Amino acid sequence: MDIALRAVFLYVFVVLLLRVMGRRELSSLSAVDLVLLIVLRDALQQGLTQDDYSVTGAVIAVSTIAAMQVGSSYLSYRSRRARRVLEGEPIVIVQAGKLIERNMKRERLTEDEIAEEMRAQQIGSVQDVEWAILESDGNMSFIPK
């Protein structure tokens, strides 16, 4: 039972941590991010199972985390409020060819990052964009004028 409670706590902690990190960090994985994930995985494993290296302990931990994932997915499906908390909502970052600074600050986006995404989608200038939306998964969608 102790392992299951630790798994629930760590699951909630990691979900909150990922929400605080922001969507852009999750959509692109750099070398530093990869190292962070490896270290995080090791730290979580130690906190999850402590000295229990049994197969039963691993099954309990994995089953609890899987149940939490299925439960949060179902909750997101059933409740708009839960979906906003767990997944976030799309955010408009360009409207009518103008950058929305407030939303850029909120998501820690620079003009250079937006320009890089536009170039990747064959868009030359922000003035050519009617809407740019930062999706909840961290990708940017552009609707040209």
Solvent accessible surface area in square Angstrom, and as a share of the most:
residue,aa,sasa,rsa
1,M,168,0.75
2,D,85,0.44
3,I,13,0.07
4,A,21,0.16
5,L,108,0.54
6,R,43,0.16
7,A,0,0.00
8,V,55,0.32
9,F,138,0.58
10,L,28,0.14
11,Y,29,0.11
12,V,67,0.38
13,F,93,0.39
14,V,32,0.18
15,V,33,0.19
16,L,101,0.50
17,L,56,0.28
18,L,57,0.29
19,R,87,0.32
20,V,115,0.66
21,M,48,0.22
22,G,14,0.13
23,R,18,0.06
24,R,38,0.14
25,E,65,0.29
26,L,93,0.46
27,S,43,0.28
28,S,66,0.43
29,L,112,0.56
30,S,61,0.39
31,A,78,0.61
32,V,116,0.67
33,D,32,0.17
34,L,91,0.45
35,V,92,0.53
36,L,87,0.43
37,L,78,0.39
38,I,94,0.48
39,V,91,0.52
40,L,36,0.18
41,R,146,0.53
42,D,58,0.30
43,A,58,0.45
44,L,41,0.20
45,Q,63,0.28
46,Q,107,0.47
47,G,32,0.30
48,L,21,0.10
49,T,14,0.08
50,Q,103,0.46
51,D,129,0.67
52,D,51,0.26
53,Y,174,0.66
54,S,53,0.34
55,V,120,0.69
56,T,91,0.53
57,G,1,0.01
58,A,48,0.37
59,V,86,0.49
60,I,60,0.31
61,A,3,0.02
62,V,102,0.59
63,S,60,0.39
64,T,21,0.12
65,I,63,0.32
66,A,52,0.40
67,A,66,0.51
68,M,52,0.23
69,Q,100,0.44
70,V,104,0.60
71,G,39,0.37
72,S,21,0.14
73,S,61,0.39
74,Y,132,0.50
75,L,94,0.47
76,S,6,0.04
77,Y,164,0.62
78,R,162,0.59
79,S,36,0.23
80,R,156,0.57
81,R,177,0.65
82,A,15,0.11
83,R,85,0.31
84,R,103,0.37
85,V,91,0.52
86,L,50,0.25
87,E,82,0.37
88,G,9,0.09
89,E,66,0.30
90,P,78,0.49
91,I,11,0.06
92,V,44,0.25
93,I,0,0.00
94,V,0,0.00
95,Q,84,0.37
96,A,53,0.41
97,G,6,0.06
98,K,149,0.63
99,L,43,0.22
100,I,40,0.20
101,E,97,0.43
102,R,183,0.67
103,N,17,0.09
104,M,8,0.03
105,K,158,0.67
106,R,152,0.56
107,E,20,0.09
108,R,135,0.49
109,L,10,0.05
110,T,73,0.42
111,E,101,0.45
112,D,113,0.58
113,E,63,0.28
114,I,3,0.01
115,A,27,0.21
116,E,106,0.47
117,E,42,0.19
118,M,10,0.04
119,R,147,0.54
120,A,76,0.59
121,Q,78,0.35
122,Q,161,0.72
123,I,21,0.11
124,G,72,0.69
125,S,37,0.24
126,V,29,0.17
127,Q,114,0.51
128,D,70,0.37
129,V,0,0.00
130,E,57,0.25
131,W,86,0.30
132,A,0,0.00
133,I,37,0.19
134,L,0,0.00
135,E,49,0.22
136,S,47,0.30
137,D,87,0.45
138,G,0,0.00
139,N,82,0.42
140,M,7,0.03
141,S,40,0.26
142,F,22,0.09
143,I,85,0.43
144,P,87,0.55
145,K,142,0.60
